[in-house]
Amino acid sequence: MTTVKPIQIYCENNGTTLYVDEGATLGQVLEMLALRTESPVVACFADNRMKELSTRIYSPKSLRYVELTSPDGMRVYARSLFFLLHKAVLDLYPEARLRVMYTAGRGYYCELDGAGSVGAEQVEAIRKRMRALVELNLPIVREKLLFSDLEKIYREFNYADKLALLGTRPQCFVTVYNLAGLPGYFYGAMVVSTGFLTVFDLQAFGGGFVLRMPRRDDCSKVEPMRLEPKLFSVFQQNKEWADILRISNVGSLNSRVLEGEASEMIKVGEALQEKTLAQIADTILERHNKNGVKIVLVAGPSSSGKTTMSKRLSIQLRVLGLEPQTVSLDNYFVDREKTPRDENGDYDFEALEAVDVETFNADLNRLFAGEQVEMPKFRFTDGKRYYDGTTLQLGERGILIVEGIHGLNPGLTPHVEEHLKYKIYASALTTLSLDNMSVISTTDNRLLRRIVRDSKYRGRSAYDTLRGWASVRRGEDKYIFPYQEQADVMVNTALFFEISILKQHAQPLLARVPANTPEYAEALRLLKFLDHFVEISDQELPPTSILREFLGGSSFHY
């Protein structure tokens, strides 16, 4: 008679230790724990490795259950919704090809290739089919298939995107998910059945539709649709650039690299960015001559490349005969003792109140009037503002460039007339996807940039960067994203090939994150993500590239 071996389990969520039968699933352990959570549990970290709730355990584990409303939980839920959507579209429109393209309107913008423009009638049909599949509570089963077998299946389905991705990273066995006979290749865990996916909606938009997600603060409701036409137009422009570069997904990117075309991609990608900056400079000159624009305000989230973008824009403005001058908002910080504090009692340097807005506006208006102004400096060692005799004066062709997170916030320049301002929002808005079902988060793009930069220039490990990233994201949600649509223009600083370049720099940093820390799970996720890319050397990256701000080797001084 076989004896069932008890397995020791430690639950990090509530600090409970218990013994369970060998082979018990993570879902069964969850029931035994009777955890009280604010939102449904959708997955679990077992020894800091993401697992489905259907996973069986055969050795002692430290478990951390993942709620839907957490960043990891939202990723699990989104991936699972993409699979559900894919199945519904296949059932209704077998000849069409679903493409989940990028974030939009607090959801994900999707298109149906081969089905033309998607209208309200089609959207309603897809929504009903998805609801029916949820009601059936169909299992989403994780399984491993021989690479050759999966390749044959995808050829039968004519999934060129998945074949392109898998073809550039061959392996003996591939982990896939099965939903009612539909095989799906996704990077990351899924919910165990369609019955989990009760909260979603679809809304026709821009020739396609938006898949709307649960709210973070109340996951029983969907996020309200927030139209962001300027952001959407930048994504659409990026789609056009992808066509120029012949890169539709990571599989096609990898193929071009393996064919020796990386050098050409770098040259064309950099040229497209430079052309955009030249067009923006033309617009600024026109407004300078017509409306008297005197200040260019540049804002964007962390690691968006706004500093290098501002320097490259300055060159374009000089080409047109203007005389750009840079003003650092950091020099207008209030003295340390006047800095506001956050809810934890720490100094909140990202709050607008950390800036001496009155002095900043007074100096700006004096500069616009042609006066010579002594400019402040800020000493970060003791948190004091001081003056050392440095002055600034704008000539007739002079124009100020001010970079900072509050650039688009009307509260930064309340005493400056609107016709004097030109506002730019810069961010790494990648539209590259792994395949038609797996979008690449713009946040992941920026996080990889920051990990590399923090290590090279700030002496911070990947562990340190990952540990502080949630705080950075909260600041962006509070101080930057609410104002992005107020920009006169949005600039996409992402390069289609940049993750292939960042890979060689980020991988060794992520590999050193301690395995016994919560940050290890995020490091492991990013390492698995990077594994999909064929590496590109940064040798041919020009010294003026935005990526040089993070990698080093820039011809600009920071």
PyMOL commands that set and color helices and strands:
alter all, ss='L'
color gray80, all
select helices_A, chain A and resi 26-33+71-92+120-136+147-157+160-167+194-196+229-245+250-258+262-291+306-319+329-332+336-338+352-354+357-368+418-420+442-457+462-479+481-486+498-510+519-530+548-551
alter helices_A, ss='H'
color red, helices_A
select strands_A, chain A and resi 6-11+16-21+41-46+49-51+61-67+97-104+107-113+140-146+173-179+182-184+201-205+208-212+295-299+323-328+373-374+377-379+384-386+391-392+398-403+421-427+433-435+438-439+489-492
alter strands_A, ss='S'
color yellow, strands_A
deselect
rebuild
show_as cartoon
